[in-house]
Amino acid sequence: MHIRFRFKREEELKFIGHLDILRLFERAFKRSGLPVSHSQGFNPRPQIVFAQPMPLGLTSIGEFADVELEKEYYTDEFMQKLNGSLPPGLQLLEAKKRIKKSNLMSIIGAARYKIGFNIETRENPAIDRFVEIVSGEDTINVIKKTKSGEKEINIRPLIYELSGNINGNTGEVEVLLGAGQTNNVRPELFLSGVSHVIGSELKLEYMHRLMLYVEFRGQKGVNLPGANKNAWISPLDEKIL
């Protein structure tokens, strides 16, 4: 049986690394009595796959994972058993049975965030118009660290939506950014690029992931600018389960 579920990570666990989150889930599955299937070979691993690694400091209500079980369960029973075994700060929000075996990591294409930041200085008048200015840019270059070294990339085509406001020396934006294995823009990378554009340093205060999206061509969904103008849907949409 294959299940895809959405879960949240709260304040008390936001500085726990991705591998530690995986281990917390593995222990919770053992305590719950839910029989997770394991891979073959000399070092069998539980068949649990997360959509995206969670950066340190991130809280979220939009995380997704796939799990393969050796027995059939109603999704309500599955959620009750697992939620009863997870530590405070992790909680399943919804779950559905999965029939199609799409790779969850490879289908994610966008992520919606709320990002709070502190402004180093208000001397630059562009700060009060930063959404307008950023939206009007064609190029926002940043230095991104990759496995092969540092690389300069233009993240502007991967900023699909942007809104927000500034109050004093603090601000908050809601932004839809490219995500996934090839076009991933992390919140701190976004702030770095925006800081360069407006000429004032924006220091990250908090980041909260609201949702992850899957690109689905030629279907109705959340219509987002960019990314070939295709529709975007939840990883739990019936069309891809």
C-alpha atoms as one frame of an Amber mdcrd trajectory, in Angstrom:
protein
   0.000   0.000   0.000   1.312   3.446  -0.960   0.304   6.585   0.962   1.156
  10.239   0.374   0.713  12.587   3.322   1.070  16.254   4.204   2.520  17.282
   7.543   3.628  20.334   9.473   6.791  21.204  11.368   6.430  23.708  14.196
   8.724  26.001  16.185  10.098  23.382  18.589  11.639  21.353  15.747  12.613
  24.050  13.253  16.336  23.670  13.959  16.316  19.892  13.519  18.131  18.790
  10.347  16.502  16.869   7.512  18.151  13.534   8.372  17.032  13.898  11.988
  13.454  14.531  10.817  13.666  11.334   8.776  14.842   9.412  11.849  11.999
  10.855  13.937   9.523   9.532  11.377  11.232   6.141  11.254  10.979   5.811
  15.047   7.370   7.019  15.007   6.427   4.371  12.443   8.006   1.691  14.653
   6.119   2.896  17.736   2.845   3.127  15.818   2.956  -0.494  14.670   2.485
   0.563  11.043   4.529  -1.946   8.976   6.716   0.083   6.626   8.172  -1.744
   3.622  11.965  -1.790   3.343  14.347  -1.702   0.407  16.250  -4.795  -0.693
  19.979  -5.377  -0.227  22.552  -5.538   2.556  21.296  -2.384   4.296  17.486
  -2.305   4.007  15.983   1.163   4.489  12.375   2.146   5.252  10.519   3.152
   2.088   9.869   6.771   3.069  10.512   9.609   0.597  10.201  13.333   1.349
   9.301  15.899  -1.298  11.904  18.476  -0.264  14.633  18.712   2.369  13.665
  21.202   5.078  16.227  23.969   5.690  17.232  24.676   9.288  14.989  27.346
  10.797  12.010  26.569   8.552   8.525  26.059   9.966   5.928  24.644   7.601
   2.380  23.458   7.043   3.166  22.263   3.523   5.546  19.295   3.746   4.856
  16.053   1.865   6.131  12.492   2.005   5.414   9.087   0.451   5.489   5.845
   2.402   4.980   2.228   1.379   3.238  -0.087   3.878   3.037  -3.869   3.939
  -0.663  -3.857   4.911  -3.788  -1.960   3.872  -5.143   0.792   6.148  -7.857
   3.413   5.971  -6.142   6.794   5.752  -7.926   8.012   8.911  -6.543   5.034
  10.840  -3.088   5.619   9.363  -3.097   9.266  10.460  -4.367   8.450  13.947
  -1.691   5.815  14.534   1.189   7.920  13.230   0.110  11.179  14.883  -0.097
   9.319  18.184   3.569   8.355  17.842   5.133  11.551  16.472   6.865  13.990
  18.850   5.471  17.481  19.552   6.216  19.728  16.590   5.375  17.170  13.893
   1.802  16.387  12.858   0.092  14.839   9.842  -2.585  17.091   8.318  -3.968
  14.900   5.530  -3.225  11.629   3.760  -4.389   9.803   0.637  -3.769   6.442
  -0.975  -1.464   6.583  -3.973  -1.817   4.411  -7.068   0.535   6.040  -9.575
   4.199   5.620  -8.704   5.450   9.103  -9.572   8.676  10.157  -7.859   7.636
  12.769  -5.295  11.030  14.482  -5.255  11.129  14.890  -9.032   7.636  16.368
  -9.528   7.850  19.334  -7.130   8.181  22.622  -9.017   7.208  25.533  -6.750
   6.939  26.482  -3.081   4.970  29.233  -1.353   6.598  30.957   1.641   6.024
  33.666   4.187   9.372  35.303   4.906  10.030  37.830   7.658  13.090  40.053
   7.577  14.844  42.892   9.364  16.117  45.904   7.431  19.715  46.956   8.063
  19.065  50.571   7.043  16.132  52.629   5.779  18.290  55.200   4.002  17.449
  53.773   0.577  13.974  55.024  -0.518  13.601  51.907  -2.677  12.795  49.890
   0.462   9.241  51.210   0.575   8.723  50.113  -3.038  10.694  46.855  -2.962
   7.824  44.663  -4.255   7.265  47.003  -7.194  10.986  47.247  -7.921  11.695
  43.514  -7.674   8.671  42.693  -9.840   9.944  45.108 -12.479  13.401  43.547
 -12.715  14.342  41.188 -15.543  17.509  39.921 -13.876  18.323  39.185 -10.231
  21.683  37.442 -10.077  22.830  35.553  -6.978  25.682  33.197  -6.133  24.365
  29.690  -5.513  26.458  26.941  -3.953  26.251  23.630  -5.816  28.018  20.285
  -5.524  30.439  21.394  -8.230  31.139  24.782  -6.621  29.668  28.279  -6.687
  27.627  29.419  -9.669  25.949  32.702 -10.586  22.288  32.281 -11.531  19.378
  34.572 -12.387  16.522  33.824  -9.964  14.079  36.410 -11.369  12.318  33.894
 -13.689  11.778  31.693 -10.605   9.986  34.389  -8.575   6.430  33.645  -9.692
   4.456  35.790  -7.230   5.446  38.442  -4.692   3.487  40.562  -2.234   4.310
  42.114   1.119   4.748  45.183   3.254   7.269  46.929   5.501   6.529  48.357
   8.943   9.417  50.267  10.465  12.552  48.144  10.197  10.698  44.861   9.760
   8.895  43.383   6.798   7.075  40.277   5.612   6.574  38.939   2.115   4.534
  36.093   0.705   6.400  34.716  -2.266   6.057  31.836  -4.674   9.486  30.505
  -5.667  10.836  27.797  -7.907  11.430  24.545  -6.025  12.531  20.998  -6.688
  15.630  19.269  -7.939  16.565  21.696 -10.743  15.062  25.133  -9.981  15.182
  25.358  -6.191  15.336  28.898  -4.739  15.712  28.924  -0.961  14.295  31.861
   1.037  17.734  33.102   2.099  18.886  33.101  -1.544  15.788  35.110  -2.480
  16.529  37.697   0.239  20.138  37.946  -0.891  19.042  38.778  -4.429  16.382
  41.258  -3.327  18.865  43.005  -1.002  21.178  43.600  -3.951  18.346  44.992
  -6.094  17.049  47.526  -3.556  20.465  48.416  -2.163  19.712  47.560   1.477
  20.502  44.379   3.377  17.465  42.338   4.432  18.303  39.971   7.287  16.222
  36.807   7.561  14.059  36.669  10.718  11.810  33.698   9.954  10.641  31.526
   7.064   7.422  29.531   6.886   6.535  27.211   4.011   2.837  27.283   3.160
   2.663  24.819   0.284   4.545  22.811  -2.317   3.216  22.553  -5.879   3.456
  20.122  -8.777   3.429  21.327 -12.375   0.649  19.657 -14.354   0.418  20.508
 -18.024  -2.870  21.303 -19.676  -5.051  20.940 -16.577  -6.933  23.333 -14.320
  -5.174  24.222 -11.110  -3.440  27.175  -9.508  -2.515  29.377 -12.459   0.915
  30.788 -11.755   2.972  33.164 -13.876   6.133  31.801 -15.450   7.155  28.176
 -15.742   5.601  27.803 -19.219   2.255  29.128 -17.933   1.128  25.652 -16.909
  -1.221  24.893 -14.042   0.137  23.954 -10.613  -1.591  21.572  -8.242  -1.143
  20.007  -4.813   0.929  16.797  -4.568  -2.264  15.284  -3.106  -4.376  16.116
  -6.164  -6.199  13.034  -7.464  -4.808  13.636 -10.977  -1.326  12.548  -9.926
  -2.061  10.061  -7.151
